[in-house]
Amino acid sequence: MRPSEVLVTATASAAVVAAAAPNTTCNSVQIFLLRGHGESIPGLQTSITDAISRDDVSSSCSFQSIAYNAHGDAATTCQDQHAGIALLRGALTAYATACPRARLVVSGWSQGGALVTDLLAGGGGGVELTGTCVQPASPALAPDEFPGPHVVAVVAFGGLHHNAGMPWNVGNGSAADGRYPRTEAMLESLSLWAERFRDYCVVDDPLCAQGPDAAAHSSYFQSAYWPGLVAEYVRSRL
């Protein structure tokens, strides 16, 4: 059965999301989705939520889309990304506050994958997003900083900020740098999440591996292989 969906809109601040928390329906596992640039909600990653839901032995599993502006142009994308990080952090905080026993999973693809890792590693800081704008800096969320202890797994697909040779890399693109790899300081923050983070990349993907095939960028959701692999990983973290 496909898990139900909740929508967190880009117009909601962290304070607004937190204020709504007392009315939250608490699930054993709650998945937060960050879609790719240009995607409609919920996007291709429902294949991931379906696989996790099928393999989840808990009593309830649901997902919610973080509705940051994924349709921005060169003039707004960096600000959209910065706002999306705050929105994701607020949504995680609200859910963990309302449902302290819930296990939280975060999944992002493409621009959403960059946003997910911005939360863990810190955003902006001189690392480009599009090559046409400057993303404001945002602090990294430490694993022991609320709501970090409630986040059991974070997965990213086709991320712009992929770094070669990292222990959390999965796929035949693991040895390649993405279009805009992270700084050493960001990798130090990201390494604190090493057991709870997986960065999926295929070698032909033009964003995470600077590969030649645009179609490879969405290949993570075109068969049962990657969703099954992710579900296995998430299950190991529950």
PyMOL commands that set and color helices and strands:
alter all, ss='L'
color gray80, all
select helices_A, chain A and resi 14-23+46-55+77-98+111-121+148-150+184-191+194-196+214-221+225-237
alter helices_A, ss='H'
color red, helices_A
select strands_A, chain A and resi 4-9+29-34+61-67+103-109+151-157+169-170+197-200
alter strands_A, ss='S'
color yellow, strands_A
deselect
rebuild
show_as cartoon
